[in-house]
Amino acid sequence: PSTYQKIDSKPIVITNVTILDGIGGKIEAGEILLKDGVIMGVGKSVNAPSEAVEIDGKGKWVTPGIIDNHSHLGVYPSPSTRSHSDGNEMTSPVTAEVWAEHSIWPQDPGCQRALAGGVTSLQILPGSANLFGGRSVTVKNLPNRTIQDMKFPEAPYGIKMACGENPKRVYGAKGGPMTRMGNVAGYRQAWAQADEYRTKWADYATELEAGGSPKRPTRDLNLDTLAGVLDGDIIVHMHCYRADDMGTMMDVMKEFNYKIGTFHHAVEAYKIADKLAENNVCSAMWADWWGFKMEAYDGIKENIPMVHAANACAIVHSDSDLGIQRLNQEAAKAWADGKRAGIDISQADAWQWLSANPAKSLGIFDKTGSLEAGKNADIVLWSADPFSTYAQADKVFIDGAM
């Protein structure tokens, strides 16, 4: 369980500042009040207590803290050495039993660098070698002694899945899968086993409740996680590049009645943005990475704004210890590329790619991801327009503490 503790802090009011609320709203010369770890008020003026520390935000901007829903900090920490490489359990195509949090080194200096870039929360995932790579964990970006001290309270677990080239490359010479059809057979077999496992435990519970003495089924850690997905308790995060692969995976999703929360990387999401919107599946994307392998060949710079314009859930992610330091700039690139292509999205709407939408994909939007009263005071005070290359995160607050 999470042992995260927020840092005590005095009430803080930021005045005379441009505010992007993370859900499409923009306030000029506004105010925001942070108290007791939450946002107490945001608007043209707020009722600040006399003991509040006042910060003059003239010429500066406030946004929700950036949430990176695809990171490998801690499981591939700095310095990058073989002894530190703990993100891929490449011993079987299906390793749903492993949990990223059991590999994370919480003192990874990459976390502090991300904090300097305005990242207040992140999802740390296993790698993408396997069909099922294991559980992910969502953390508050407050580096601490143990991973439990960083775990985002009450955030649901995720599971990392991968389609396409990576499992083929890793297992093609190890007995398979070696093709895309082999990948899909592997997912379907695993879900079928998980469904049988759930039925066994449900029957056991029913017979026990009726006063019988049934034999307790053998616990299987791999199937525990997969059953958790089928029960709706664990969110699927799927590494997937090509549109046809994403379409296939949504078919498998419907066959076994589970929910894919987000396709990650999703280089061809623009081709099926309407289907993503119809199925309420998010896409976590890079601004402009493409062409580094065949399934990344059809990437376009307008991917993110095109997905947004189709009313689908678009997210800017890093998948990089370097990119996580400048996610505001990555979003700005995608926003500008969209404008040049005639997709006119406001900055206020585009900030959803960095806070509200990743929060929704991680199941924590009720707690963070937007500047609304009662939510966690996870915010960034920027030195300038955060869509500028020259903007820096002047002050970063997690639960109202700087």
LOVEX-523809 format. One line per field, with one value per residue (C-alpha): x, y, z; residue number from 0. Coordinates in pm, 1 decimal. Example, Ala and Ser with C-alpha at 12.3 -4.5 7.8 and 13.67 -1.06 7.14 Angstrom:
BEGIN
xx	(1230.0|1367.0);
yy	(-450.0|-106.0);
zz	(780.0|714.0);
num	(0|1);
END
This chain:
BEGIN
xx	(0.0|95.5|277.7|296.9|272.1|219.4|452.7|293.9|290.4|142.8|-148.8|-23.9|-202.6|-67.2|-205.8|-207.7|-124.1|-243.2|-417.3|-476.9|-709.3|-626.2|-983.5|-1007.3|-1037.6|-807.1|-812.7|-611.1|-487.8|-633.9|-568.5|-532.7|-531.5|-357.4|-434.5|-413.2|-279.5|-572.4|-688.2|-927.6|-1019.4|-933.2|-1071.4|-1040.4|-1011.1|-1005.9|-1071.1|-721.3|-662.4|-444.1|-162.2|-134.1|201.1|139.6|329.6|301.0|249.5|279.0|402.7|384.4|148.4|-5.9|-106.2|-189.3|120.5|225.4|134.5|347.6|150.6|443.6|775.8|1044.7|1219.8|1337.5|1324.1|1575.9|1742.1|2048.2|2324.0|2210.4|2398.8|2312.4|2293.2|2027.2|1824.2|1512.0|1226.7|1183.9|1130.5|1220.1|1170.0|824.1|583.2|330.8|468.3|161.6|276.9|563.3|512.2|720.3|723.7|937.0|1211.8|1195.2|1492.8|1321.8|1638.3|1670.1|1801.5|1576.1|1284.5|1437.2|1505.5|1142.9|1030.3|1233.0|1030.0|698.2|609.4|413.3|288.8|391.9|311.3|611.9|569.3|758.2|915.1|754.9|935.4|642.7|279.7|201.5|488.0|344.2|182.5|255.9|237.8|141.5|355.3|371.0|700.1|835.4|1148.3|1174.0|1335.5|1097.2|856.3|567.5|651.0|594.1|285.5|-12.5|-274.0|-566.2|-448.7|-551.4|-288.3|-221.2|-95.3|154.0|81.4|267.0|172.5|357.0|730.1|876.4|739.5|810.8|1171.7|1233.5|1059.5|1087.3|1403.6|1289.1|995.9|750.7|547.1|722.6|432.8|150.9|-96.8|114.8|97.4|-281.1|-313.0|-99.2|-324.1|-640.9|-507.1|-402.5|-743.9|-919.1|-713.7|-785.4|-1158.2|-1148.4|-948.2|-1210.8|-1485.2|-1300.3|-1266.5|-1625.0|-1753.3|-1533.2|-1669.4|-2030.5|-1992.7|-1814.3|-2089.1|-2349.3|-2181.4|-1989.9|-1626.8|-1484.7|-1117.5|-945.6|-812.4|-437.5|-338.5|-162.4|4.7|-1.8|-373.5|-444.3|-339.8|-522.3|-837.5|-803.5|-821.9|-1133.0|-1289.2|-1225.6|-982.6|-661.4|-625.2|-470.8|-188.4|-90.8|222.7|86.9|199.3|-1.3|-367.5|-444.6|-287.2|-494.8|-809.2|-728.6|-665.7|-1000.6|-1160.1|-985.0|-1095.7|-1457.9|-1422.0|-1308.5|-1503.6|-1221.6|-1122.5|-811.5|-748.2|-474.2|-272.9|82.8|303.2|6.8|200.8|-88.5|-370.7|-469.9|-585.1|-846.1|-916.4|-1291.1|-1272.6|-1069.3|-1334.0|-1615.0|-1448.0|-1337.9|-971.1|-698.2|-380.9|-52.7|175.1|502.5|499.4|724.4|918.0|884.4|1069.4|1301.6|1143.2|894.9|583.6|682.3|723.4|384.8|407.4|302.2|355.0|-19.1|-104.5|-190.2|-403.4|-583.6|-677.8|-795.2|-997.4|-1180.9|-1297.3|-1075.7|-854.8|-508.3|-207.2|152.8|389.5|765.9|887.2|1222.0|1429.7|1511.8|1167.9|1009.6|1211.7|1040.1|691.7|551.8|769.9|661.5|297.2|379.6|535.1|225.0|-1.6|196.2|205.9|-171.8|-215.7|1.6|-223.6|-536.8|-636.3|-691.4|-681.5|-647.7|-358.4|-613.5|-757.8|-414.8|-301.6|-547.6|-286.1|-51.7|-279.1|-650.5|-626.7|-332.0|-508.6|-817.3|-605.7|-457.9|-788.1|-687.1|-876.9|-1105.1|-795.5|-564.3|-511.8|-705.5|-721.4|-1054.8|-1152.0|-1100.1|-840.7|-480.9|-276.3|-41.8|47.8|330.3|414.7|586.6|822.7|645.1|392.8|458.1|419.1|741.1|1081.3|1211.4|958.2|1089.6|905.6|976.3|795.3|641.7|388.3|279.3|-14.7|40.8|402.9|679.5);
yy	(0.0|360.3|528.1|863.8|1165.7|1516.1|1787.7|2039.1|2391.7|2733.7|2858.4|3009.9|3250.9|3330.8|3657.8|3852.4|3539.8|3384.7|3056.6|2753.2|2531.3|2211.5|2152.6|2420.6|2737.1|3039.7|3327.7|3646.4|3826.1|3553.3|3412.9|3064.2|2963.6|2651.6|2540.8|2212.9|2035.8|2117.9|2392.9|2607.4|2851.1|2966.7|3261.3|3634.5|3671.5|3433.5|3479.8|3421.3|3395.7|3660.8|3414.4|3308.6|3357.3|3574.8|3518.6|3787.9|3609.8|3911.2|3798.1|3433.1|3144.9|2874.8|2530.4|2195.5|1986.1|1777.6|1408.9|1173.3|854.4|669.4|667.6|414.7|625.0|407.0|81.3|219.1|481.1|701.1|606.2|356.9|38.6|-329.1|-368.0|-92.8|-233.0|-373.3|-294.3|-604.1|-954.9|-1125.4|-1482.6|-1549.3|-1369.0|-1347.3|-1207.4|-1036.2|-1149.6|-896.0|-545.2|-244.6|-112.3|-407.8|-282.6|93.2|275.1|576.3|786.3|790.6|1144.4|1148.9|1216.2|1546.9|1646.7|1570.1|1777.7|2069.2|2030.8|2059.4|1688.1|1626.9|1269.0|986.0|628.3|396.7|96.4|-223.8|-238.4|-362.5|-688.8|-908.8|-953.9|-886.7|-705.3|-672.0|-414.0|-43.5|201.8|569.4|786.2|1139.0|1284.9|1338.1|1119.3|932.7|634.6|363.7|335.8|298.2|651.7|776.3|575.1|791.7|710.8|505.0|517.2|198.1|-34.8|-58.1|-347.3|-306.7|-492.6|-470.8|-552.9|-553.5|-573.2|-587.5|-925.7|-1067.3|-951.2|-1076.3|-1414.2|-1498.9|-1698.6|-1827.3|-2039.6|-1760.8|-1568.7|-1473.0|-1314.2|-1071.3|-1358.3|-1539.4|-1232.0|-1221.5|-1594.2|-1536.8|-1259.4|-1459.8|-1774.1|-1573.6|-1404.4|-1740.2|-1883.4|-1576.4|-1612.6|-1977.1|-1872.5|-1612.1|-1872.1|-2115.0|-1854.1|-1735.5|-2093.4|-2146.3|-1830.2|-1926.2|-2276.6|-2143.6|-1888.1|-2163.3|-2348.3|-2604.2|-2710.7|-2659.3|-2708.5|-2371.4|-2308.9|-2267.4|-1904.1|-1794.4|-1450.5|-1416.3|-1491.3|-1272.4|-969.2|-1074.1|-1147.9|-800.7|-655.3|-860.6|-741.6|-379.1|-308.6|-280.6|-46.2|-172.4|40.6|-100.9|-27.6|-20.8|173.4|73.1|150.5|-206.7|-345.9|-108.7|-214.9|-581.1|-518.6|-342.7|-655.6|-873.6|-626.8|-674.9|-1053.9|-1085.4|-787.0|-580.7|-217.6|-79.1|251.7|384.1|292.1|414.1|558.4|517.0|662.1|588.8|694.5|966.4|696.5|558.3|860.4|814.0|451.0|555.8|814.3|561.8|309.8|572.2|470.2|729.4|762.3|861.9|995.2|1165.9|1500.6|1392.5|1068.6|845.1|616.3|440.3|104.7|-7.3|20.8|382.9|466.8|630.8|886.3|1245.7|1561.2|1635.9|1306.9|1455.4|1748.5|1521.5|1279.8|1575.1|1718.6|1384.3|1423.9|1139.2|1149.8|1274.4|1263.4|1379.4|1130.9|1097.5|733.2|906.0|1037.3|1336.0|1405.0|1405.0|1719.8|1924.2|1785.0|2139.7|2192.4|1859.3|1964.3|2305.1|2141.1|1929.2|2230.5|2441.3|2163.0|2134.8|2508.1|2501.4|2226.4|2430.6|2254.3|2553.1|2435.5|2686.0|2660.7|2611.3|2306.7|2170.9|2164.3|1878.6|1663.0|1712.5|1696.4|1615.2|1343.2|1156.2|1179.6|1022.6|747.7|665.7|675.1|974.9|1262.5|1288.4|1384.1|1577.0|1693.5|2020.3|2341.5|2292.6|2350.1|2039.8|1875.5|1808.9|2127.1|1987.4|2297.6|2469.0|2840.4|2905.5|3197.0|3266.9|3118.8|2742.6|2691.4|2888.1|2720.6|2977.2|2909.8|2743.3|2587.9|2856.4|2680.2|2334.3|2241.4|1889.5|1883.3|2255.6|2217.7|2371.3);
zz	(0.0|-51.7|237.0|57.9|287.8|155.6|285.3|521.8|383.1|447.4|235.8|-89.6|-321.1|-666.5|-801.0|-1128.4|-1329.6|-1656.1|-1573.6|-1795.0|-1592.7|-1784.0|-1904.2|-2171.2|-1963.6|-1963.0|-1712.4|-1761.4|-1447.2|-1230.3|-883.6|-736.8|-369.1|-238.0|117.3|310.5|2.7|-224.1|-455.5|-254.2|-527.9|-878.4|-1073.1|-1125.8|-748.4|-450.8|-80.6|61.0|438.1|599.4|668.7|301.4|131.0|-174.8|-498.9|-766.7|-1096.6|-1325.4|-1665.9|-1556.4|-1622.6|-1398.5|-1523.0|-1367.4|-1307.9|-1604.7|-1583.4|-1790.6|-1841.9|-2001.7|-1818.1|-1732.7|-1469.3|-1183.9|-1382.7|-1635.1|-1414.3|-1460.9|-1497.3|-1758.8|-1674.0|-1714.7|-1336.5|-1326.6|-1617.6|-1451.7|-1690.6|-1909.8|-1769.7|-2099.4|-1979.6|-2124.6|-2359.2|-2074.1|-1746.5|-1602.5|-1256.4|-1234.5|-1097.2|-1207.1|-849.9|-743.6|-977.4|-921.7|-773.4|-612.2|-603.3|-983.6|-1053.9|-1358.5|-1122.8|-1008.5|-1368.5|-1454.3|-1158.1|-1294.0|-1613.5|-1430.4|-1396.9|-1076.6|-1140.1|-1368.9|-1454.8|-1445.6|-1673.0|-1749.8|-2095.1|-2416.9|-2489.8|-2387.7|-2484.9|-2118.9|-1948.3|-1596.8|-1372.6|-1384.7|-1096.5|-1073.3|-846.9|-714.9|-835.7|-486.3|-474.2|-146.8|22.7|-96.1|-385.9|-140.6|-19.8|-377.0|-478.0|-570.8|-303.4|-435.9|-798.5|-978.2|-1115.9|-1486.7|-1695.2|-1977.0|-2298.6|-2630.1|-2985.5|-3315.3|-3369.6|-3018.1|-2900.5|-3247.7|-3231.2|-2877.4|-2903.6|-3272.8|-3207.3|-2866.8|-2974.9|-3050.6|-3106.6|-3428.5|-3619.6|-3548.9|-3567.8|-3309.1|-3086.1|-3104.7|-3036.1|-2726.0|-2592.7|-2659.1|-2490.2|-2184.8|-2157.3|-2196.7|-1909.6|-1696.9|-1761.6|-1646.6|-1339.9|-1244.7|-1281.3|-1051.9|-779.2|-821.1|-789.2|-483.4|-317.0|-396.4|-252.2|56.5|117.7|87.4|375.4|172.3|206.9|-141.4|-222.8|-247.9|-602.9|-642.6|-655.7|-977.0|-967.3|-1344.7|-1366.7|-1061.1|-1263.4|-1580.3|-1379.9|-1227.4|-1578.9|-1661.2|-1334.4|-1437.4|-1153.4|-1360.4|-1659.7|-1984.6|-2129.4|-2466.5|-2666.1|-3023.2|-3332.4|-3637.0|-3694.7|-3803.8|-3484.3|-3271.9|-3457.9|-3396.2|-3026.5|-2989.8|-3142.2|-2882.0|-2612.9|-2717.5|-2743.3|-2380.7|-2244.7|-2097.3|-2149.1|-2314.9|-2143.1|-2370.4|-2675.9|-2619.4|-2894.9|-3134.7|-3427.4|-3666.0|-3431.5|-3679.0|-3923.1|-3680.7|-3458.6|-3510.6|-3391.5|-3086.8|-2998.8|-3054.4|-2820.5|-2565.2|-2588.8|-2530.2|-2738.0|-2574.1|-2847.0|-2925.2|-3098.6|-3385.4|-3329.1|-3634.2|-3875.1|-3629.3|-3718.0|-3981.8|-3765.3|-3690.9|-4059.1|-4118.3|-3837.5|-3906.5|-3700.9|-3700.6|-3524.7|-3183.9|-3305.8|-3555.4|-3277.1|-3065.0|-3355.0|-3386.3|-3022.7|-2910.8|-2599.3|-2701.1|-2468.0|-2502.4|-2337.5|-2309.5|-2295.0|-2237.8|-1950.0|-2173.6|-2321.9|-1976.0|-1897.5|-2172.2|-2222.6|-2241.9|-2549.9|-2699.4|-2662.8|-2812.3|-3118.7|-3179.1|-3121.7|-3370.3|-3630.4|-3602.2|-3652.5|-3963.5|-4099.8|-4029.9|-3706.0|-3480.4|-3120.0|-2835.7|-2591.5|-2314.7|-2493.0|-2586.5|-2221.7|-2172.5|-2350.7|-2054.3|-1750.3|-1775.0|-2039.7|-1885.4|-1548.3|-1704.4|-1861.8|-1519.2|-1330.0|-1113.8|-1277.0|-974.4|-773.4|-1008.1|-1365.6|-1358.8|-1157.8|-981.5|-619.8|-406.6|-629.9|-529.0|-548.7|-814.3|-1012.9|-1201.6|-1210.1|-1544.9|-1608.3|-1939.0|-2181.6|-2135.7|-2511.1|-2552.6|-2580.9|-2332.3|-2053.1|-1739.1|-1448.9|-1186.3|-903.2|-888.0|-619.3|-524.0|-284.0|-227.3|-117.9|-329.0);
num	(0|1|2|3|4|5|6|7|8|9|10|11|12|13|14|15|16|17|18|19|20|21|22|23|24|25|26|27|28|29|30|31|32|33|34|35|36|37|38|39|40|41|42|43|44|45|46|47|48|49|50|51|52|53|54|55|56|57|58|59|60|61|62|63|64|65|66|67|68|69|70|71|72|73|74|75|76|77|78|79|80|81|82|83|84|85|86|87|88|89|90|91|92|93|94|95|96|97|98|99|100|101|102|103|104|105|106|107|108|109|110|111|112|113|114|115|116|117|118|119|120|121|122|123|124|125|126|127|128|129|130|131|132|133|134|135|136|137|138|139|140|141|142|143|144|145|146|147|148|149|150|151|152|153|154|155|156|157|158|159|160|161|162|163|164|165|166|167|168|169|170|171|172|173|174|175|176|177|178|179|180|181|182|183|184|185|186|187|188|189|190|191|192|193|194|195|196|197|198|199|200|201|202|203|204|205|206|207|208|209|210|211|212|213|214|215|216|217|218|219|220|221|222|223|224|225|226|227|228|229|230|231|232|233|234|235|236|237|238|239|240|241|242|243|244|245|246|247|248|249|250|251|252|253|254|255|256|257|258|259|260|261|262|263|264|265|266|267|268|269|270|271|272|273|274|275|276|277|278|279|280|281|282|283|284|285|286|287|288|289|290|291|292|293|294|295|296|297|298|299|300|301|302|303|304|305|306|307|308|309|310|311|312|313|314|315|316|317|318|319|320|321|322|323|324|325|326|327|328|329|330|331|332|333|334|335|336|337|338|339|340|341|342|343|344|345|346|347|348|349|350|351|352|353|354|355|356|357|358|359|360|361|362|363|364|365|366|367|368|369|370|371|372|373|374|375|376|377|378|379|380|381|382|383|384|385|386|387|388|389|390|391|392|393|394|395|396|397|398|399|400|401);
END
